[in-house]
């Protein structure tokens, strides 16, 4: 059996050989043919033996088994050496050239590679045959002597050396490398298999000498069966490796998958429990990745994940591990055995910096952000499951607080339990009509007429009483529940506004939207359906969007905003001044109104800087043709000053707190002495 170097020169060649080399190749073939003719009389041209060896050699070579990317397993070389010993160099060279020709018919290597291989397989039998038979004559040994078979072994080694040098020299010439490097990369790994092949060659020769052609046939059958069994064994090993790879590697990125990472953390827990070393588990979740998939398609998202995986691997290095847990979530074992928060903070910031660096795909520059959570062994957990769960809690805290990264702390477990309880109860609350709206009036500063109201969501919890939005909105916004909540709020607000109008009040109603609502392509259809159902004019509905929502992705937001605008719905930028607005984007958005945030309105009479901001926002809004609403009006002086500054509308506790629908109607029916003072 022979483990021969896989592939011919043609498989690795980067260019054709020179004309001089081609002349050498053809000259070598002609020289071999001449030498075969000259030595024909001294060779044994036994037909049955030639046929058996030729069939064995060709079949074995055509059914070669792939051992690795560089090595194949075949009995062709063994068969040619057997022919060299039994028949002589000439017949063995003919069998060698025949084997190359048969192989070429299957693999179709390039012509220059075919000529080189044919010349090599003609000359190594001739040289090794001359060597073997000359030594046999000089040593006067026969078939029955043990030394005869030692000479067979020596002939195999000579044949192997000539064959390897010829092939390696040609590949080195084409690949611009050295024979020494080829020897290290190809021959040395093959030597154990080649030595085994040499022993099999001795066995084949012994059977042929003892049993004649029948012995060769038996050996050939055993060789083919053995080669087949080895092939099946290697195939089984490859399948096992592939199954293991599929079970432990993420197909998309090539990173470790969740189970592999969990196993790695389990191993580190066991090792560090014994050594007393601390380490950390780090989780990262990408921000705005869903928008890439929704806007550009999953192909772009896949390319982005692969690029990030490559960056993270380079950052972590061989001592650590990077895993894709699924979706846009990554996990890291840093390889840093430390509980120093400053050191871990530095590492987390490096990961965040890599995630934030632009990724260019098809000339599009994509920018993301990320949130990172860190849990440490042993103080945060002493098993893989606990560490991963607590790193996830820390990551959620970082995302909620928009702080980049966060370390786990025990109170996060309490918050997590509360959040799960809230979400579980909230589903029930939607079904049982526990989600209600309270309305805060919006007053026209020119004539003190109530022009509308903002619908503010409340939860009438059966056990905890009336809950404000801060108690549940943050948790709801992280889930798909924000969509049914918005639908519920819109229906309540539109229905109530339609009722006010039927009672003779030309009111409008304002409703807040969330970031997820802007990504919901069905929202405009739902708004249109509700307006039609309750016969409310579109301009009576004011949808409020915070500037941070708009400016986070103006192009994506524009799709939904324009469709809402096309319905005739009025749009307002809420909490104006608290974000990082681009005035160019603000000018392009089809909005009707700016609401100045209460954080500027409340202190403006005591802080000149806030007064300047409010005045500037009013002037800017009017220059853009927008109405201005001032939030947070909590006293009469502020109300009067806003009127002097030119604000159009105002709302705040000085006018009224948010009221339930019945209380709001009663408030509307009472005389407003407070407002009369402004006049």
C-alpha positions in Angstrom: 0.0 0.0 0.0 1.3 3.5 -0.8 0.4 6.9 0.6 1.4 9.1 -2.3 1.6 12.9 -2.5 -1.9 14.1 -3.5 -2.3 15.7 -6.9 0.0 16.3 -9.7 2.0 19.4 -10.6 -1.0 20.6 -12.6 -3.1 21.0 -9.5 -0.8 23.4 -7.9 1.0 25.0 -10.9 0.7 28.7 -11.2 2.2 28.8 -14.7 3.3 26.6 -17.6 6.9 25.3 -17.7 9.5 26.9 -19.9 10.3 25.5 -23.3 13.6 24.1 -22.0 11.8 22.2 -19.3 9.3 20.8 -21.8 12.2 19.6 -24.0 13.7 17.9 -21.0 10.4 16.2 -20.3 10.0 14.9 -23.8 13.7 13.9 -24.0 13.3 11.9 -20.8 10.3 10.1 -22.3 12.2 9.2 -25.4 15.2 8.2 -23.4 13.1 5.9 -21.2 11.5 4.4 -24.3 15.0 3.8 -25.8 16.2 2.2 -22.5 13.2 -0.1 -22.3 14.0 -1.3 -25.9 17.7 -1.8 -25.1 17.0 -3.8 -21.9 14.0 -5.7 -23.3 16.1 -8.9 -23.7 17.1 -9.0 -20.1 13.6 -8.4 -18.7 10.8 -10.9 -18.0 7.8 -10.1 -20.3 5.5 -12.7 -18.7 2.1 -11.7 -20.0 -0.1 -13.1 -17.1 2.1 -11.5 -14.5 2.1 -8.2 -16.4 -1.7 -8.2 -16.7 -2.3 -9.0 -13.0 0.1 -6.3 -11.8 -1.2 -3.7 -14.4 -4.8 -4.3 -13.4 -4.0 -4.2 -9.7 -2.0 -1.0 -10.2 -4.5 0.9 -12.4 -7.5 -0.1 -10.3 -5.8 0.9 -7.1 -4.8 4.2 -8.5 -8.3 5.0 -9.9 -9.8 4.2 -6.5 -7.3 6.1 -4.5 -8.4 7.3 -1.0 -8.0 10.9 0.1 -6.2 10.9 3.5 -5.7 14.7 3.7 -5.5 17.8 1.4 -2.0 16.8 0.4 -1.9 13.0 0.7 -3.8 10.2 -1.1 -3.7 6.5 -0.4 -3.1 4.2 -3.3 -1.4 0.9 -4.1 -0.2 1.9 -7.5 3.4 2.7 -6.4 3.6 -0.6 -4.6 2.4 -2.5 -7.7 5.0 -0.8 -9.9 7.8 -1.7 -7.5 6.6 -5.4 -7.4 6.7 -5.4 -11.2 10.2 -3.9 -11.0 11.4 -6.8 -8.8 9.6 -9.6 -10.6 9.8 -8.5 -14.2 12.5 -5.9 -14.5 12.7 -2.1 -15.1 11.3 -2.2 -18.6 7.9 -3.9 -18.0 7.5 -2.0 -14.7 8.1 1.3 -16.6 5.4 0.3 -19.2 3.0 -0.4 -16.3 3.9 2.9 -14.7 3.2 4.9 -17.9 -0.1 2.9 -18.4 -1.1 3.9 -14.9 -0.5 7.6 -15.5 -2.4 7.4 -18.8 -5.4 5.8 -17.0 -5.3 8.4 -14.3 -5.2 11.2 -16.8 -8.3 9.8 -18.5 -10.1 10.3 -15.2 -8.6 13.5 -13.8 -7.7 15.3 -17.0 -4.6 17.0 -15.7 -2.8 19.5 -18.0 -0.6 18.2 -20.7 2.7 19.4 -19.1 1.8 17.7 -15.9 0.9 14.5 -17.8 4.3 14.5 -19.5 6.2 15.1 -16.3 4.3 12.3 -14.5 4.7 9.9 -17.4 8.5 10.6 -17.5 8.8 10.1 -13.7 6.7 6.9 -13.7 8.9 5.5 -16.5 12.3 6.4 -15.0 11.9 5.4 -11.3 11.1 1.8 -12.2 14.1 1.7 -14.6 16.5 3.2 -12.1 15.2 1.1 -9.1 15.1 -2.0 -11.3 18.7 -1.5 -12.4 19.7 -1.0 -8.8 17.8 -4.1 -7.5 18.9 -6.6 -10.2 22.5 -5.4 -10.1 22.6 -5.9 -6.3 21.0 -9.4 -6.7 23.7 -10.4 -9.2 26.6 -8.9 -7.2 25.3 -10.5 -3.9 24.4 -13.8 -5.6 21.2 -14.2 -3.6 18.1 -16.0 -4.7 14.3 -16.0 -3.9 14.8 -18.2 -0.9 17.3 -16.0 0.9 16.1 -13.5 3.5 18.6 -11.0 2.1 16.7 -11.0 -1.2 13.7 -9.4 0.5 15.9 -6.9 2.2 17.0 -5.9 -1.3 13.3 -5.6 -2.3 12.9 -3.1 0.6 16.0 -1.2 -0.6 14.6 -1.1 -4.1 11.4 0.4 -2.8 13.3 3.1 -1.0 15.3 4.0 -4.1 12.1 4.1 -6.2 10.4 6.3 -3.6 13.4 8.7 -3.5 13.5 9.0 -7.3 9.8 9.4 -7.7 9.5 12.0 -4.9 12.5 14.1 -6.1 11.2 14.2 -9.7 7.6 15.3 -8.6 8.8 17.6 -5.8 11.4 19.3 -8.0 8.8 20.0 -10.7 6.2 21.3 -8.2 8.9 23.5 -6.5 9.8 24.9 -9.9 6.2 25.8 -10.7 5.3 26.9 -7.2 8.5 28.9 -6.7 9.3 27.0 -3.5 12.1 24.7 -2.4 12.5 20.9 -2.5 13.5 21.0 1.2 10.1 22.7 2.0 8.3 20.1 -0.1 10.1 17.4 1.8 9.0 18.7 5.2 5.4 19.3 4.1 4.8 16.1 2.0 7.4 13.4 2.4 8.0 13.4 6.2 4.2 13.0 7.0 4.1 10.2 4.5 7.1 8.1 5.7 5.2 5.8 8.2 2.7 4.9 5.4 5.5 4.4 2.9 7.4 2.1 5.3 4.3 0.0 5.6 4.0 0.0 1.9 7.5 -1.3 1.6 6.7 -4.2 3.9 3.6 -5.0 1.9 5.8 -5.0 -1.3 8.0 -7.7 0.3 4.9 -9.7 1.1 3.6 -9.4 -2.5 6.9 -10.5 -3.9 7.0 -13.5 -1.6 3.5 -14.6 -2.6 4.4 -14.2 -6.3 7.6 -16.2 -5.9 5.8 -18.9 -3.9 2.4 -19.1 -5.6 3.0 -17.5 -9.0 0.3 -15.4 -10.6 -2.3 -16.9 -8.2 -0.4 -15.4 -5.3 -0.4 -12.0 -7.0 -4.2 -12.2 -7.7 -4.8 -13.1 -4.0 -2.6 -10.2 -2.9 -4.3 -7.8 -5.4 -7.7 -8.8 -4.0 -6.5 -8.3 -0.4 -5.0 -4.9 -1.4 -8.2 -3.6 -3.0 -10.4 -4.8 -0.1 -7.9 -3.2 2.4 -7.8 0.0 0.4 -11.6 0.1 0.4 -11.9 -0.5 4.1 -9.4 2.2 4.8 -11.4 4.5 2.6 -14.6 3.7 4.5 -12.8 4.2 7.8 -11.5 7.6 6.7 -14.9 8.6 5.3 -16.5 7.6 8.7 -13.9 9.8 10.5 -14.6 12.7 8.2 -18.4 12.4 8.8 -17.8 12.2 12.5 -15.6 15.4 12.3 -18.3 17.1 10.2 -21.0 16.2 12.6 -18.8 17.5 15.5 -18.1 20.7 13.5 -21.8 21.1 12.8 -22.6 20.6 16.5 -20.0 23.1 17.8 -19.5 25.6 15.0 -21.8 28.4 13.8 -22.2 27.8 10.0 -22.5 31.5 9.1 -19.5 32.9 10.9 -17.3 29.9 11.6 -17.3 30.9 15.3 -18.0 28.6 18.2 -21.8 28.1 18.6 -23.7 28.4 21.9 -23.1 24.8 23.0 -19.4 24.9 22.2 -19.1 28.2 24.2 -21.1 26.8 27.1 -18.8 23.8 27.2 -15.7 26.0 27.1 -17.0 28.0 30.1 -17.7 24.8 31.9 -14.1 23.7 31.3 -12.8 27.0 32.6 -15.1 26.8 35.7 -13.6 23.4 36.5 -10.0 24.5 35.9 -10.4 27.8 37.8 -12.2 26.2 40.7 -9.0 24.1 41.2 -6.6 27.0 40.6 -8.5 29.8 42.2 -8.2 32.1 39.2 -11.0 34.5 38.3 -12.3 35.0 34.8 -15.2 36.7 33.0 -18.0 35.9 30.6 -18.8 38.7 28.2 -22.0 39.0 26.1 -22.6 41.5 23.3 -25.8 42.4 21.5 -25.7 44.6 18.4 -27.9 47.7 18.1 -29.7 48.5 14.8 -28.8 45.1 13.3 -32.4 44.3 12.6 -32.7 47.5 10.6 -29.8 46.3 8.3 -31.6 43.0 7.7 -35.0 44.7 7.1 -33.7 47.5 4.9 -30.9 45.8 2.9 -31.7 42.1 3.2 -30.3 39.2 5.1 -27.3 38.9 2.7 -25.9 42.2 4.0 -26.6 41.1 7.5 -24.7 37.9 7.0 -21.7 39.6 5.5 -21.8 42.1 8.4 -21.8 39.3 11.0 -18.9 37.5 9.3 -16.8 40.7 9.2 -17.5 41.4 12.9 -16.6 37.8 13.7 -13.2 38.2 12.0 -12.6 41.4 13.9 -13.5 39.9 17.3 -11.2 36.9 16.7 -8.3 39.1 16.0 -9.1 41.1 19.2 -9.5 38.1 21.5 -6.6 36.0 20.1 -5.8 32.3 20.5 -6.1 32.4 24.3 -9.8 33.2 24.3 -12.9 32.2 22.4 -15.5 34.1 20.4 -19.0 32.6 19.9 -22.1 33.6 18.0 -24.9 32.6 20.3 -27.5 33.3 17.6 -29.0 36.3 15.7 -26.8 39.3 16.5 -25.6 38.2 19.9 -21.9 37.3 20.5 -20.2 35.8 23.6 -16.6 36.1 24.6 -14.2 34.3 26.8 -11.4 36.9 26.9 -8.6 34.6 28.1 -7.9 37.2 30.8 -7.8 35.5 34.2 -8.6 38.6 36.3 -11.4 40.3 38.2 -9.9 43.8 37.8 -12.8 45.9 36.5 -10.5 48.4 34.9 -8.8 45.8 32.8 -12.2 44.2 31.9 -13.6 47.7 31.1 -10.6 48.3 28.7 -11.3 45.0 27.0 -15.1 45.7 26.7 -14.3 49.1 25.2 -12.1 47.5 22.6 -14.9 45.2 21.6 -17.4 48.1 21.4 -14.9 50.1 19.3 -14.6 47.2 16.8 -18.4 46.9 16.6 -18.8 50.6 16.0 -16.2 50.9 13.2 -17.9 51.2 9.8 -18.2 48.1 7.7 -18.2 48.7 3.9 -20.3 46.3 1.8 -20.9 47.0 -1.9 -19.8 50.6 -1.4 -22.3 51.1 1.5 -20.8 52.1 4.8 -22.8 50.4 7.6 -22.4 51.6 11.2 -23.8 49.8 14.2 -23.6 50.1 18.0 -23.6 47.5 20.6 -24.2 46.7 24.3 -22.0 44.6 26.4 -22.6 42.7 29.7 -19.9 41.2 31.9 -20.3 38.5 34.6 -17.3 37.3 36.6 -16.4 33.9 38.1 -16.7 33.1 40.9 -18.5 36.1 42.5 -21.3 36.2 39.9 -21.7 32.5 39.4 -20.0 29.2 39.6 -21.4 27.4 36.6 -21.7 28.2 32.9 -25.5 28.6 32.9 -25.5 31.1 35.7 -22.6 33.1 34.3 -24.2 33.3 30.8 -27.6 34.3 32.3 -26.1 37.0 34.5 -23.9 38.4 31.7 -27.1 38.6 29.7 -28.8 40.6 32.5 -25.8 43.0 32.6 -26.0 43.4 28.8 -29.7 44.2 29.0 -29.0 46.8 31.7 -26.3 48.3 29.4 -28.8 48.4 26.5 -31.6 49.9 28.6 -29.3 52.6 30.1 -27.5 53.1 26.7 -24.2 53.0 28.6 -22.2 50.7 26.3 -21.3 48.1 28.9 -22.3 47.0 32.3 -21.1 44.7 35.0 -23.6 42.3 36.6 -24.9 43.3 40.0 -27.4 41.4 42.2 -30.2 43.9 41.9 -30.4 43.1 38.2 -31.8 39.7 39.1 -34.6 41.4 41.0 -35.2 43.8 38.1 -35.3 40.8 35.7 -37.8 39.0 37.8 -39.9 42.1 38.0 -39.6 42.6 34.3 -40.8 39.1 33.5 -43.7 39.5 35.9 -44.6 42.8 34.2 -44.5 41.3 30.8 -46.6 38.3 31.9 -49.2 40.5 33.5 -49.1 43.0 30.7 -50.4 40.4 28.2 -53.3 39.8 30.5 -53.8 43.5 30.9 -54.2 44.0 27.2 -56.8 41.2 27.0 -58.8 42.5 30.1 -58.8 46.2 29.0 -56.7 47.3 32.0 -54.7 49.7 29.8 -56.3 53.1 29.8 -55.5 56.6 28.6 -55.5 59.8 30.7 -55.6 63.1 28.8 -53.6 66.3 29.4 -55.0 69.4 27.8 -53.1 71.4 25.2 -54.0 75.1 25.2 -53.7 77.8 22.5 -51.7 80.7 24.0 -53.4 83.2 21.7 -57.0 82.8 22.9 -56.7 80.3 25.8 -58.8 77.8 24.0 -58.2 74.1 24.6 -57.2 72.8 21.1 -56.5 69.2 22.0 -55.1 66.7 24.5 -52.2 64.3 24.7 -53.2 60.7 25.4 -51.0 59.3 28.1 -51.1 55.6 28.8 -51.8 54.2 32.3 -52.2 50.7 33.7 -55.0 50.0 36.1 -53.3 47.1 37.8 -55.8 45.0 39.9 -53.3 44.7 42.8 -50.9 47.6 42.4 -53.3 50.3 41.4 -52.8 52.9 38.7 -49.3 52.5 37.3 -47.5 55.2 35.3 -45.7 54.5 32.0 -42.3 54.3 33.7 -43.4 51.1 35.5 -43.9 49.1 32.3 -43.1 50.9 29.1 -39.3 50.2 29.1 -39.9 46.5 29.4 -42.7 46.5 26.9 -40.6 48.4 24.3 -38.0 45.6 24.4 -40.6 43.1 23.1 -43.2 42.8 20.4 -45.8 43.9 22.9 -45.2 47.5 22.0 -47.1 46.9 18.7 -50.4 45.7 20.2 -50.0 48.4 23.0 -49.8 51.1 20.3 -52.8 49.7 18.5 -54.8 49.7 21.7 -53.7 53.3 22.6 -54.5 54.5 19.1 -58.0 53.0 19.1 -58.7 54.5 22.6 -57.4 58.0 21.6 -59.1 58.1 18.2 -62.4 56.9 19.6 -62.3 59.5 22.4 -61.4 62.3 20.0 -64.3 61.3 17.7 -66.6 61.5 20.8 -65.4 65.0 21.7 -66.0 66.2 18.2 -69.5 64.7 18.2 -70.1 66.7 21.3 -69.1 69.9 19.5 -65.4 70.4 20.6 -63.0 70.7 17.6 -60.4 68.8 19.5 -57.3 66.9 18.3 -55.6 64.1 20.2 -51.8 63.4 20.4 -50.4 59.9 20.8 -46.7 58.9 21.4 -45.0 56.4 19.1 -41.9 54.3 19.9 -38.9 53.4 17.8 -40.4 50.0 17.0 -43.6 51.6 15.7 -41.5 53.5 13.0 -40.1 50.1 11.9 -43.7 48.7 11.6 -44.7 49.0 8.0 -48.3 48.1 8.9 -48.7 51.1 11.2 -50.0 53.5 8.5 -52.6 50.9 7.4 -53.8 50.5 11.0 -54.0 54.2 11.5 -56.0 54.6 8.3 -58.4 51.8 9.4 -59.0 53.3 12.8 -59.6 56.8 11.4 -62.1 55.4 9.0 -63.8 53.2 11.6 -64.4 56.2 14.0 -64.9 58.8 11.2 -62.2 61.0 12.6 -60.5 63.5 10.2 -56.8 62.6 9.8 -55.7 66.1 10.9 -57.3 65.6 14.3 -54.7 62.9 15.1 -51.2 64.1 16.2 -48.5 61.4 16.3 -45.5 62.3 18.5 -42.1 61.0 17.7 -39.0 61.8 19.7 -36.1 63.4 17.8 -33.8 60.6 19.0 -36.1 58.1 17.3 -36.0 60.0 14.0 -32.3 60.9 14.0 -31.2 57.4 14.8 -32.1 56.3 11.3 -33.6 59.2 9.3 -33.9 57.2 6.0 -35.7 54.3 7.7 -38.0 56.5 9.7 -38.8 58.6 6.7 -40.6 55.7 5.0 -43.2 55.4 7.8 -43.4 59.1 8.5 -44.1 60.0 4.9 -46.8 57.3 4.6 -48.4 58.7 7.8 -48.1 62.3 6.4 -49.7 61.2 3.1 -52.8 60.1 5.2 -53.1 63.6 6.4 -52.1 62.8 10.0 -50.2 65.6 11.8 -46.7 64.7 13.0 -44.9 66.2 16.0 -41.3 66.0 17.2 -41.6 65.4 20.9 -38.9 66.4 23.6 -37.3 68.7 21.1 -33.8 69.8 22.2 -32.8 66.7 24.2 -31.3 64.8 21.3 -28.7 65.5 18.7 -30.8 66.8 15.8 -29.5 67.3 12.3 -31.3 70.5 11.2 -31.1 69.3 7.6 -33.0 66.2 8.4 -35.4 68.1 10.6 -36.2 70.4 7.7 -36.8 67.5 5.3 -39.2 65.6 7.6 -42.9 66.2 6.9 -43.7 67.4 10.4 -46.2 70.0 11.6 -45.1 70.7 15.2 -42.2 70.9 17.6 -42.7 70.2 21.3 -40.0 71.9 23.5 -39.0 69.5 26.2 -40.0 70.3 29.8 -36.3 70.2 31.0 -35.8 73.6 29.2 -39.2 75.1 29.9 -39.4 74.5 33.7 -36.1 76.4 34.6 -36.2 79.0 31.9 -37.2 81.9 34.2 -34.2 81.2 36.5 -31.6 80.1 33.9 -30.8 82.5 31.1 -29.3 79.6 29.0 -32.5 77.6 29.1 -34.5 80.8 28.2 -32.2 81.3 25.2 -32.8 77.7 24.1 -36.5 78.0 24.4 -36.6 81.3 22.5 -34.3 79.9 19.8 -36.4 76.7 19.4 -39.6 78.9 19.0 -37.9 81.0 16.4 -36.5 78.0 14.6 -39.8 76.2 14.5 -41.6 79.2 13.2 -38.9 79.7 10.5 -39.6 76.2 9.4 -43.3 76.8 9.4 -44.1 74.6 12.4 -46.3 75.1 15.4 -44.5 75.2 18.8 -45.8 73.4 21.9 -44.1 74.1 25.3 -44.3 71.2 27.7 -43.8 71.4 31.5 -45.7 74.6 32.2 -46.0 74.5 35.9 -46.8 78.1 36.9 -48.5 81.2 35.7 -45.3 83.2 35.1 -43.9 80.6 32.7 -47.2 80.5 30.9 -47.2 84.2 30.4 -43.6 84.3 29.3 -44.1 81.6 26.7 -47.0 83.6 25.3 -44.7 86.7 25.0 -42.0 84.6 23.3 -44.5 83.5 20.7 -45.1 79.9 21.6 -48.3 78.6 20.0 -49.5 76.0 22.5 -48.7 74.9 26.0 -49.4 72.0 28.3 -48.4 71.2 31.9 -49.5 70.7 35.5 -50.3 74.5 35.8 -53.1 73.9 33.3 -54.1 70.4 34.3 -52.6 67.0 35.3 -53.5 64.1 33.0 -57.1 63.1 33.6 -59.2 60.1 33.0 -61.8 60.6 30.2 -64.7 61.4 32.5 -62.6 63.8 34.7 -61.3 65.4 31.5 -64.8 66.1 30.3 -65.7 67.6 33.7 -62.6 69.8 33.6 -63.6 71.0 30.1 -67.0 72.0 31.4 -65.6 74.1 34.3 -64.7 77.9 34.0 -61.0 78.4 33.7 -60.3 81.2 36.1 -56.6 80.4 36.0 -56.4 81.0 32.2 -58.4 84.2 32.5 -55.6 85.8 34.5 -53.2 85.3 31.5 -55.4 87.5 29.4 
